């Protein structure tokens, strides 16, 4: 087997391990409690990383029938590559608009090779939970835990 075939074999093994890790991350109780959705978000996000990954973007929170623009930034341990993502999600346990702002703990898994899919669960210290799914473009492996800060 030549070096290139060996590289692709190892890459495939890493991707399978990451898929298993994503199942583990999402089963650690990071999901929203048995709550009814309080709102939705749409977000454009860029990730750049080499083991330490930076995230930034902007989006819209729809809460009580009104749209609210917000900014997002943060980072995580894990991941490699560059990806631009279109994210949508469901917000849980949001009773007051000001509870949306703050720092969220994030567990994430996804793969982008030209086009890709990913997902993450976020939760802040005020009990607000967000489940996000992403369509991405670029070349990146997104697996890790970290934090994101949302602000209006």
N, C-alpha and C positions, 0 to 999 in steps of 0.2 A: 504494500500500500504506500503510495507516495505521500509527501507532506500535505498536499492540498486535501486529499481524501481523508487523511488522519484529522486535519483541522475540522472538516465538515462533520466527521463522526463525533468529535469531541463537542462541537457546537450543538449538535443534535442532542447529545446526552445532557448538556447544560440546559437546553430548552425544556427537555422532559423533567429534569429536576426542578426547574422553575415552575413548571405547571403544577407539580406536586406541592411545592412551597406555597403557591397561591391558594390552593385548597386549604392548606394548613392555616395560613394567615386569615382567611375569611371565616374559618371555623373557630377562631379564638375568642368569639364573643364580641367582635367589633361591630357586628351588625346592629341596626336599630332595634330597640326593644319592640314588642308587639304594640306598635303605635300607628296611628293613621297619619298619612302624609300631611305635612303642614305647608309645603311649598315645593317649588322646583327650581333648578338652576341650569343655566347654559353658560359654558365657559370655553374660551379659546386659551390654550395653554401651550407653552414651549418648555421642553426639558432638554438639558444638556448635561451629560455626565460621564465620568470615568471613575466608577466606584462611589464617589460623592457626586450627587446630582442636584442641580439647581432647577427650580420651577418658577415660572412667572406667567402672569396672564391677567385677563379681565373677563367679566361676565355679567350676567343678569340674574338676580334672584326674583322670582315671582312669589309674592307672599300677600295673602288677603286680597287677591285680585289686582295688585299693583306691582309694577316692575321697578326694581332698585338696582342700579349699576354698582359693581364692586370691583376691587382690585385684589389680586392674589400673588403671593410670593412665598418662597420657602425652599426647603431642601430635604434630602434624604440620604441615607446610607444604602448603597446598592444601585445597580444599573450602570449601563454603558451606552453611549451613542447620543444621537440627536433626534428628537421627534417633535412634531407640531401636532397638537390634538384638538379635536372638537369634542367637548365633554358635555354630557347632560346627566342630570341626577335628580334624586328625590330627597327632600329635606324632611327630617322627623324631629319631633320634640321642640319645635320653634314656637314659642308663645308670644314673644316680643321681638320686634325687628332688631333691637340693639343686641339681643342674644346671639345673632348670626355672626357679628364681628368677633374676632379673636383668633387664637391659635388652635389648630386642629391637629390631632394625632392622625397619621395616615399609614395604612397598610396597602400596598399596591402590587399588582402583578400584570404584566403584559409583554407582548412582543410585537415589534414593528420591523418589517422587512419590506420596504416600499409602502405597503398599506398594512395596517394592523388593528388589533383590538386589545383592550385592557379594561381594568376596573379597579376601583378602590373604595374602601370604607374610611370615613373620617368621623371624628368625634371631638368636640371641644369641651372645656371645663364647665360649661353651662348646661351640658347634657344634650346639646344639639348634635344630631347625627346626620350624615349625608352619605348616600350610596351613589357613586358615580360610575358611568360606563363611558368609554372613549373610543372614537375612531381616530387613528393616527396615521401620519405620513412621515417617512424618514427611515432611519436604520438605528434601532435601539432595542435594548432589553431592559424593561422596567420591572424590577423586583426589589422591594425593600420597605423600610419603615422610615418615617420622618415626620416633619411638621410643615404645615402651611398656615399662613396668616391671611385672613380675609378682612378687608376694610372697605368702607364706603367712601 
